[in-house]
């Protein structure tokens, strides 16, 4: 499943709604931690793509796995910029710049690959019966990423 995203910050909300509707269509409830975390990850990765490249992006979502193993939700955002994600230091007063630090904290795995003239940033969430990390768990307290953030351009 994929969604083409125009280079407009207003597209981030549309991308979140699209991803959540696909997740709900797979039988995973909106109140599950996986859904909450997915929405935050889509926000961060799509925002990075549309704000920093000024070019269209493609959001892809896939759910794999079977009865013998937990399902894995994979989120990918491809854009036309070949610049790698780079660490960025921000102070406590900054209102942005923490996107990939959140991705690192919330996703079970993430990375990026060059793809043609651009790149693809991906992350994966494992869906299992045990409680997983959720976006709410990162709402307060000190973090290993305090003062350090990442920017994908």
Beta strands, then each sheet from edge to edge (+ up, - down):
strand 1: 2-5
strand 2: 57-64
strand 3: 71-79
strand 4: 86-89
strand 5: 109-115
strand 6: 118-127
strand 7: 148-151
sheet 1: 1+ 2- 3+ 6- 5+
sheet 2: 4+ 7-
end
